[in-house]
Amino acid sequence: MSRRVLLVDNGSLEPASTRQLRRLAEELEKRVGERVDPASLAHTDKVPAEELDGRRAELFEAALDRALREGVSGIVVVPLFVGPSHAITRWVPAMIEERREKFAAARIGLASPLFVPGEKRLGEILTEHVREQIGAGERPRVAIVDHGSPARAVTGVREAVAAQVRELLGGAVSEVAACSMERREGAEFDFNEPLLENLLARTEWRSGPLVVGLVFVAPGKHAGPDGDVAKIVRAARGGEMCGVKFTRVLGEHPRLVEILADRVRSVG
């Protein structure tokens, strides 16, 4: 059978996240001319089908096994992740390797995440999202916030993307700073600092126009309108949200499919 693409995200209990994953899979399928199945690493199988247009979400492991049972000889796993989190450097490769041992004839390739060194498209996407939120005459401070990760390389991506945004925005803003929503305890995870709440506790960040640049692919528990990021900002500003704006999530930008298509093509 022809090659199949599995577009894989982390998964969420929020139906909006799965709907976006499905939309991106459909758009990617049109772009590359190959079948693209959406799948998640966790959580989505708990979402009732009636909240997902009558069709339950599928987990990655199940989607991978189904493709192999159906006789697909070539599978490309495309991670819908910003950086090289442990999910795609440890867990997904382990699942792939296990299947390679059982299905020796199958070719299963794992593509790179959305950001790779030397590319500027993710920074350009986020910059466009920030510019959408800058009002006339404003020079806001911009907080580029990701989830936070136990993988230092993911924080390195956060810093690299923030540097791209800083360069592209130039004098249109007062300051651009990178931060994380949360972190694990222990000095070994200090590389996640500053946390968003700690950044906003700084005197110059406590008031004035603020744009929160979301380094999140999908809406959900963290990046939704009433998500964790918004709650942190609201608490830091004493409940006063005047002058505070949030960017759209990365998955809403049309160029994201362009990046995904290149990731599919990069796997021979």
C-alpha positions as a Markdown table, in Angstrom:
| # | Residue | x | y | z |
|---|---|---|---|---|
| 1 | Met | 0.0 | 0.0 | 0.0 |
| 2 | Ser | 1.1 | 3.6 | -0.4 |
| 3 | Arg | 2.8 | 5.6 | 2.3 |
| 4 | Arg | 0.8 | 6.9 | 5.2 |
| 5 | Val | 1.4 | 10.0 | 7.4 |
| 6 | Leu | 0.5 | 10.1 | 11.1 |
| 7 | Leu | 0.2 | 13.6 | 12.4 |
| 8 | Val | 0.8 | 13.4 | 16.1 |
| 9 | Asp | 0.2 | 15.8 | 18.9 |
| 10 | Asn | 0.4 | 15.5 | 22.7 |
| 11 | Gly | -3.3 | 15.3 | 23.2 |
| 12 | Ser | -5.8 | 17.2 | 25.2 |
| 13 | Leu | -9.2 | 16.7 | 27.0 |
| 14 | Glu | -10.4 | 19.9 | 25.2 |
| 15 | Pro | -12.3 | 19.0 | 22.0 |
| 16 | Ala | -11.1 | 22.2 | 20.3 |
| 17 | Ser | -7.6 | 20.7 | 20.3 |
| 18 | Thr | -8.6 | 17.5 | 18.5 |
| 19 | Arg | -10.7 | 19.5 | 16.0 |
| 20 | Gln | -7.6 | 21.6 | 15.2 |
| 21 | Leu | -5.5 | 18.5 | 14.8 |
| 22 | Arg | -8.0 | 17.0 | 12.4 |
| 23 | Arg | -8.2 | 20.2 | 10.4 |
| 24 | Leu | -4.4 | 20.4 | 10.1 |
| 25 | Ala | -4.3 | 16.7 | 9.0 |
| 26 | Glu | -6.9 | 17.4 | 6.3 |
| 27 | Glu | -5.0 | 20.5 | 5.0 |
| 28 | Leu | -1.7 | 18.6 | 5.1 |
| 29 | Glu | -3.2 | 15.7 | 3.2 |
| 30 | Lys | -4.2 | 18.1 | 0.4 |
| 31 | Arg | -0.7 | 19.7 | 0.4 |
| 32 | Val | 1.3 | 16.5 | 0.2 |
| 33 | Gly | -1.1 | 14.2 | -1.7 |
| 34 | Glu | -0.7 | 11.4 | 0.8 |
| 35 | Arg | -3.2 | 10.0 | 3.4 |
| 36 | Val | -2.7 | 11.8 | 6.7 |
| 37 | Asp | -4.2 | 10.4 | 9.9 |
| 38 | Pro | -4.5 | 12.5 | 13.1 |
| 39 | Ala | -3.5 | 10.9 | 16.3 |
| 40 | Ser | -2.6 | 11.9 | 19.9 |
| 41 | Leu | -0.2 | 10.5 | 22.4 |
| 42 | Ala | -2.6 | 10.7 | 25.3 |
| 43 | His | -5.9 | 12.0 | 26.8 |
| 44 | Thr | -8.1 | 12.4 | 23.6 |
| 45 | Asp | -9.5 | 8.9 | 23.9 |
| 46 | Lys | -11.3 | 10.0 | 27.0 |
| 47 | Val | -13.3 | 12.7 | 25.1 |
| 48 | Pro | -16.8 | 11.6 | 24.3 |
| 49 | Ala | -17.5 | 11.1 | 20.6 |
| 50 | Glu | -20.5 | 13.4 | 20.7 |
| 51 | Glu | -18.1 | 16.2 | 21.5 |
| 52 | Leu | -16.0 | 15.4 | 18.5 |
| 53 | Asp | -18.7 | 15.4 | 15.8 |
| 54 | Gly | -19.6 | 11.7 | 16.5 |
| 55 | Arg | -16.1 | 10.3 | 15.9 |
| 56 | Arg | -13.8 | 9.4 | 18.7 |
| 57 | Ala | -10.2 | 10.5 | 18.7 |
| 58 | Glu | -7.5 | 7.9 | 18.1 |
| 59 | Leu | -4.3 | 7.5 | 20.1 |
| 60 | Phe | -0.9 | 7.3 | 18.3 |
| 61 | Glu | -0.1 | 3.7 | 19.3 |
| 62 | Ala | -3.5 | 2.5 | 18.1 |
| 63 | Ala | -3.2 | 4.4 | 14.8 |
| 64 | Leu | 0.3 | 3.0 | 14.2 |
| 65 | Asp | -0.8 | -0.5 | 14.9 |
| 66 | Arg | -3.8 | -0.1 | 12.6 |
| 67 | Ala | -1.7 | 1.1 | 9.7 |
| 68 | Leu | 0.6 | -1.8 | 10.1 |
| 69 | Arg | -2.3 | -4.3 | 10.2 |
| 70 | Glu | -3.7 | -2.7 | 7.1 |
| 71 | Gly | -0.4 | -3.5 | 5.3 |
| 72 | Val | 1.0 | 0.0 | 5.0 |
| 73 | Ser | 4.7 | -0.5 | 4.3 |
| 74 | Gly | 5.8 | 3.1 | 4.7 |
| 75 | Ile | 4.8 | 5.3 | 7.6 |
| 76 | Val | 5.9 | 8.8 | 8.4 |
| 77 | Val | 5.3 | 10.1 | 11.9 |
| 78 | Val | 5.1 | 13.9 | 11.9 |
| 79 | Pro | 5.2 | 15.4 | 15.5 |
| 80 | Leu | 3.0 | 18.4 | 16.0 |
| 81 | Phe | 5.4 | 19.6 | 18.7 |
| 82 | Val | 7.4 | 22.9 | 18.7 |
| 83 | Gly | 10.6 | 21.3 | 20.0 |
| 84 | Pro | 12.3 | 18.0 | 20.8 |
| 85 | Ser | 10.4 | 17.1 | 24.0 |
| 86 | His | 10.9 | 13.8 | 25.7 |
| 87 | Ala | 7.7 | 12.6 | 24.1 |
| 88 | Ile | 9.3 | 12.6 | 20.6 |
| 89 | Thr | 12.9 | 11.9 | 21.6 |
| 90 | Arg | 12.1 | 9.0 | 23.9 |
| 91 | Trp | 8.5 | 7.7 | 24.0 |
| 92 | Val | 7.6 | 7.8 | 20.3 |
| 93 | Pro | 11.0 | 6.3 | 19.1 |
| 94 | Ala | 10.5 | 3.5 | 21.6 |
| 95 | Met | 7.1 | 2.7 | 20.2 |
| 96 | Ile | 8.4 | 2.8 | 16.7 |
| 97 | Glu | 11.4 | 0.6 | 17.4 |
| 98 | Glu | 9.1 | -2.0 | 19.0 |
| 99 | Arg | 7.0 | -2.1 | 15.8 |
| 100 | Arg | 10.1 | -2.3 | 13.6 |
| 101 | Glu | 11.0 | -5.5 | 15.4 |
| 102 | Lys | 7.6 | -7.0 | 14.8 |
| 103 | Phe | 7.1 | -5.7 | 11.2 |
| 104 | Ala | 10.6 | -6.0 | 9.7 |
| 105 | Ala | 9.4 | -5.0 | 6.2 |
| 106 | Ala | 7.8 | -1.8 | 7.4 |
| 107 | Arg | 9.6 | 1.5 | 7.0 |
| 108 | Ile | 8.7 | 3.9 | 9.8 |
| 109 | Gly | 10.3 | 7.3 | 9.8 |
| 110 | Leu | 10.1 | 10.1 | 12.4 |
| 111 | Ala | 10.2 | 13.7 | 11.1 |
| 112 | Ser | 11.7 | 16.7 | 13.0 |
| 113 | Pro | 9.5 | 18.9 | 15.2 |
| 114 | Leu | 8.2 | 22.3 | 14.0 |
| 115 | Phe | 11.4 | 24.2 | 14.9 |
| 116 | Val | 14.8 | 23.2 | 13.6 |
| 117 | Pro | 18.0 | 25.2 | 13.9 |
| 118 | Gly | 18.5 | 27.5 | 11.0 |
| 119 | Glu | 14.8 | 28.0 | 10.1 |
| 120 | Lys | 13.0 | 31.2 | 10.9 |
| 121 | Arg | 9.4 | 30.3 | 9.9 |
| 122 | Leu | 8.2 | 29.7 | 13.5 |
| 123 | Gly | 9.6 | 33.0 | 14.6 |
| 124 | Glu | 7.9 | 34.7 | 11.6 |
| 125 | Ile | 4.6 | 33.1 | 12.4 |
| 126 | Leu | 4.7 | 34.2 | 16.0 |
| 127 | Thr | 5.8 | 37.7 | 15.0 |
| 128 | Glu | 2.8 | 38.0 | 12.8 |
| 129 | His | 0.6 | 36.9 | 15.6 |
| 130 | Val | 2.1 | 39.5 | 17.9 |
| 131 | Arg | 1.8 | 42.3 | 15.4 |
| 132 | Glu | -2.0 | 41.5 | 15.1 |
| 133 | Gln | -2.3 | 42.5 | 18.8 |
| 134 | Ile | -0.3 | 45.8 | 18.8 |
| 135 | Gly | -2.6 | 48.7 | 18.9 |
| 136 | Ala | -2.0 | 52.1 | 17.2 |
| 137 | Gly | 0.6 | 54.1 | 19.1 |
| 138 | Glu | 1.5 | 51.2 | 21.4 |
| 139 | Arg | 4.9 | 49.8 | 22.1 |
| 140 | Pro | 4.0 | 46.9 | 24.4 |
| 141 | Arg | 6.2 | 44.5 | 26.2 |
| 142 | Val | 6.0 | 41.0 | 24.8 |
| 143 | Ala | 6.2 | 37.8 | 26.8 |
| 144 | Ile | 7.0 | 34.8 | 24.7 |
| 145 | Val | 5.6 | 31.9 | 26.8 |
| 146 | Asp | 5.9 | 28.2 | 26.3 |
| 147 | His | 4.6 | 25.4 | 28.5 |
| 148 | Gly | 8.0 | 24.6 | 30.2 |
| 149 | Ser | 9.8 | 21.3 | 29.9 |
| 150 | Pro | 12.2 | 19.0 | 31.7 |
| 151 | Ala | 14.1 | 18.9 | 28.4 |
| 152 | Arg | 16.7 | 21.7 | 28.2 |
| 153 | Ala | 16.6 | 21.5 | 24.4 |
| 154 | Val | 12.9 | 22.6 | 24.4 |
| 155 | Thr | 13.8 | 25.7 | 26.4 |
| 156 | Gly | 16.5 | 26.3 | 23.9 |
| 157 | Val | 13.9 | 26.4 | 21.2 |
| 158 | Arg | 11.9 | 28.9 | 23.3 |
| 159 | Glu | 14.9 | 31.2 | 23.5 |
| 160 | Ala | 15.7 | 30.8 | 19.8 |
| 161 | Val | 12.1 | 31.7 | 18.7 |
| 162 | Ala | 12.0 | 34.6 | 21.1 |
| 163 | Ala | 15.3 | 35.9 | 19.7 |
| 164 | Gln | 13.8 | 35.7 | 16.2 |
| 165 | Val | 10.7 | 37.6 | 17.3 |
| 166 | Arg | 12.8 | 40.2 | 19.0 |
| 167 | Glu | 14.8 | 40.8 | 15.8 |
| 168 | Leu | 11.8 | 40.9 | 13.6 |
| 169 | Leu | 9.8 | 43.3 | 15.8 |
| 170 | Gly | 12.7 | 45.7 | 16.4 |
| 171 | Gly | 11.6 | 49.1 | 17.7 |
| 172 | Ala | 7.9 | 48.2 | 17.4 |
| 173 | Val | 7.9 | 47.0 | 21.0 |
| 174 | Ser | 9.5 | 48.0 | 24.2 |
| 175 | Glu | 10.9 | 44.6 | 25.1 |
| 176 | Val | 10.6 | 40.9 | 24.3 |
| 177 | Ala | 11.3 | 38.3 | 27.0 |
| 178 | Ala | 11.0 | 34.5 | 26.9 |
| 179 | Cys | 9.4 | 32.6 | 29.8 |
| 180 | Ser | 7.6 | 29.4 | 30.7 |
| 181 | Met | 4.2 | 28.7 | 32.1 |
| 182 | Glu | 5.4 | 26.1 | 34.6 |
| 183 | Arg | 8.5 | 24.0 | 35.6 |
| 184 | Arg | 9.5 | 21.1 | 37.7 |
| 185 | Glu | 11.0 | 21.5 | 41.2 |
| 186 | Gly | 14.7 | 21.3 | 41.6 |
| 187 | Ala | 17.7 | 23.3 | 40.6 |
| 188 | Glu | 18.3 | 21.1 | 37.6 |
| 189 | Phe | 15.3 | 22.6 | 36.0 |
| 190 | Asp | 16.2 | 26.2 | 36.6 |
| 191 | Phe | 16.7 | 26.6 | 32.8 |
| 192 | Asn | 13.0 | 27.1 | 32.5 |
| 193 | Glu | 13.2 | 30.4 | 34.3 |
| 194 | Pro | 11.8 | 32.9 | 34.3 |
| 195 | Leu | 8.3 | 31.6 | 34.8 |
| 196 | Leu | 5.6 | 33.8 | 33.4 |
| 197 | Glu | 4.5 | 34.8 | 36.9 |
| 198 | Asn | 8.0 | 35.8 | 37.9 |
| 199 | Leu | 8.5 | 37.8 | 34.8 |
| 200 | Leu | 5.3 | 39.7 | 35.4 |
| 201 | Ala | 6.4 | 40.4 | 39.0 |
| 202 | Arg | 9.2 | 42.6 | 37.7 |
| 203 | Thr | 8.4 | 46.3 | 38.3 |
| 204 | Glu | 8.5 | 47.3 | 34.6 |
| 205 | Trp | 6.2 | 44.4 | 33.7 |
| 206 | Arg | 3.5 | 45.0 | 36.3 |
| 207 | Ser | 1.5 | 47.5 | 34.2 |
| 208 | Gly | 1.3 | 49.0 | 30.7 |
| 209 | Pro | 0.5 | 47.3 | 27.4 |
| 210 | Leu | 1.4 | 43.6 | 27.3 |
| 211 | Val | 1.2 | 41.0 | 24.5 |
| 212 | Val | 1.5 | 37.4 | 25.5 |
| 213 | Gly | 2.9 | 35.4 | 22.6 |
| 214 | Leu | 1.7 | 31.9 | 22.9 |
| 215 | Val | 4.2 | 29.2 | 21.9 |
| 216 | Phe | 1.4 | 26.6 | 22.0 |
| 217 | Val | 0.2 | 24.8 | 18.9 |
| 218 | Ala | -3.4 | 24.2 | 20.0 |
| 219 | Pro | -6.0 | 25.7 | 22.3 |
| 220 | Gly | -6.9 | 23.9 | 25.4 |
| 221 | Lys | -6.3 | 23.8 | 29.1 |
| 222 | His | -3.3 | 26.0 | 29.0 |
| 223 | Ala | -3.7 | 28.3 | 26.0 |
| 224 | Gly | -7.4 | 28.7 | 25.8 |
| 225 | Pro | -9.3 | 32.0 | 26.6 |
| 226 | Asp | -9.7 | 30.9 | 30.2 |
| 227 | Gly | -6.6 | 28.7 | 30.3 |
| 228 | Asp | -3.7 | 28.5 | 32.7 |
| 229 | Val | -1.7 | 31.2 | 30.9 |
| 230 | Ala | -4.6 | 33.7 | 31.1 |
| 231 | Lys | -5.1 | 32.9 | 34.8 |
| 232 | Ile | -1.4 | 33.5 | 35.6 |
| 233 | Val | -1.5 | 36.9 | 33.8 |
| 234 | Arg | -4.8 | 37.8 | 35.5 |
| 235 | Ala | -3.4 | 37.0 | 39.0 |
| 236 | Ala | -0.1 | 38.9 | 38.2 |
| 237 | Arg | -2.1 | 42.0 | 37.1 |
| 238 | Gly | -4.4 | 41.9 | 40.2 |
| 239 | Gly | -7.4 | 41.0 | 38.0 |
| 240 | Glu | -6.9 | 44.0 | 35.8 |
| 241 | Met | -6.6 | 42.9 | 32.2 |
| 242 | Cys | -6.9 | 46.2 | 30.4 |
| 243 | Gly | -4.1 | 46.5 | 27.9 |
| 244 | Val | -3.3 | 42.8 | 28.0 |
| 245 | Lys | -3.7 | 40.8 | 24.7 |
| 246 | Phe | -3.0 | 37.2 | 23.8 |
| 247 | Thr | -1.8 | 35.9 | 20.4 |
| 248 | Arg | -3.5 | 33.2 | 18.5 |
| 249 | Val | -2.1 | 29.7 | 18.9 |
| 250 | Leu | 0.5 | 28.6 | 16.3 |
| 251 | Gly | -1.9 | 26.1 | 14.7 |
| 252 | Glu | -4.1 | 28.8 | 13.5 |
| 253 | His | -1.5 | 30.2 | 11.1 |
| 254 | Pro | -1.7 | 28.9 | 7.5 |
| 255 | Arg | 2.1 | 28.6 | 7.2 |
| 256 | Leu | 2.2 | 25.9 | 9.8 |
| 257 | Val | 0.9 | 23.4 | 7.2 |
| 258 | Glu | 3.8 | 24.5 | 5.0 |
| 259 | Ile | 6.3 | 23.5 | 7.7 |
| 260 | Leu | 4.5 | 20.2 | 8.2 |
| 261 | Ala | 4.6 | 19.5 | 4.5 |
| 262 | Asp | 8.3 | 20.0 | 4.5 |
| 263 | Arg | 8.7 | 17.7 | 7.4 |
| 264 | Val | 6.8 | 14.9 | 5.5 |
| 265 | Arg | 9.0 | 15.4 | 2.4 |
| 266 | Ser | 12.2 | 15.3 | 4.5 |
| 267 | Val | 11.5 | 11.6 | 5.4 |
| 268 | Gly | 12.5 | 9.4 | 2.5 |
